[in-house]
Amino acid sequence: MTEQETREPTARRPGVVLATAGCSAVLLALHTVGGFFVLNALLTESEGPWDHTVTDTVRLMAVLGVGTEIVAAAVTAGFVALGCVRRWWYAIPLALILTAVARMVFAPGP
């Protein structure tokens, strides 16, 4: 056996664990805000054909969600480059951006 095969995994240093926890907390806060906007875009319903403000409200909430999640994706890229978080964190902004864009496209017409 070679030396690489017999090496035991090393424990992570406390500083690395704290950095990962801090980065995760920042990302979760950003995703909470973005998710709030996307959820509001999804839950906004038209009261009838006379309700013209619904389309504007849905699109505004979706745009705010997309904007927040683009910032979150940029922050995620920085944290991934530093090695604090893993690449699967990109899935959250991707899912929320796709949901918001789909809601903008299929917003109720006036």
C-alpha positions in Angstrom: 0.0 0.0 0.0 1.2 3.5 -0.7 1.3 6.3 1.7 -1.8 8.0 0.2 -4.0 4.9 0.6 -3.1 4.5 4.3 -3.5 8.1 5.4 -6.3 8.7 7.8 -8.6 11.7 7.3 -7.5 14.7 9.3 -9.9 16.7 11.5 -10.8 20.1 10.3 -9.4 23.1 12.2 -11.8 25.2 14.3 -11.0 28.3 12.1 -12.1 26.4 9.0 -15.3 25.2 10.7 -16.1 28.8 11.9 -15.5 30.2 8.4 -17.8 27.6 6.8 -20.5 28.3 9.4 -20.2 32.1 8.9 -20.3 31.8 5.1 -23.3 29.5 5.3 -25.1 31.9 7.6 -24.5 34.8 5.1 -25.8 32.6 2.2 -28.8 31.4 4.1 -29.7 35.0 5.0 -29.5 36.0 1.3 -31.5 33.0 0.2 -34.2 33.8 2.8 -34.6 37.3 1.4 -34.6 36.0 -2.2 -37.0 33.2 -1.3 -39.3 35.7 0.3 -39.6 37.7 -2.9 -40.0 34.6 -5.1 -42.6 33.2 -2.8 -44.6 36.5 -2.9 -44.4 36.4 -6.7 -45.8 32.9 -6.7 -48.6 33.5 -4.2 -49.9 36.7 -5.7 -53.1 36.0 -7.5 -55.4 38.0 -9.7 -58.9 38.9 -8.4 -60.3 39.1 -11.8 -59.9 40.7 -15.3 -60.2 44.2 -13.8 -57.1 43.7 -11.5 -54.3 45.4 -13.6 -51.8 45.8 -10.8 -51.2 42.1 -10.2 -49.0 41.6 -13.2 -46.8 44.5 -12.2 -46.7 43.2 -8.6 -45.7 39.7 -9.7 -43.0 40.9 -12.0 -41.6 43.3 -9.4 -41.4 40.6 -6.8 -39.8 38.2 -9.3 -37.3 40.9 -10.4 -36.4 41.6 -6.8 -36.0 37.8 -6.2 -33.7 37.5 -9.3 -31.6 40.4 -8.2 -31.2 39.1 -4.7 -30.3 35.7 -6.0 -27.7 37.1 -8.5 -26.0 38.7 -5.6 -26.2 35.5 -3.6 -24.7 33.6 -6.6 -21.8 36.1 -6.7 -21.2 35.7 -3.0 -21.4 31.9 -3.4 -18.8 32.1 -6.1 -16.5 34.0 -3.8 -17.0 31.5 -0.9 -16.5 28.5 -3.2 -13.3 30.1 -4.5 -12.1 30.5 -0.9 -13.0 26.9 -0.2 -15.4 27.7 2.6 -18.5 26.1 1.0 -19.0 23.4 -1.6 -20.3 23.9 -5.2 -23.7 22.4 -4.4 -24.6 25.9 -2.9 -25.0 27.1 -6.5 -28.2 25.0 -6.8 -30.2 27.2 -4.5 -29.8 30.5 -6.4 -30.2 28.6 -9.7 -33.6 27.1 -8.5 -34.9 30.4 -7.2 -33.8 32.3 -10.3 -35.5 29.8 -12.6 -38.6 29.9 -10.6 -38.8 33.7 -10.6 -38.1 33.9 -14.3 -40.9 31.3 -15.0 -43.3 33.3 -12.8 -42.4 36.5 -14.7 -43.1 34.9 -18.0 -46.3 33.3 -16.9 -47.6 36.3 -14.9 -51.4 36.8 -15.2 -52.4 39.2 -17.9 -54.5 42.2 -17.2 
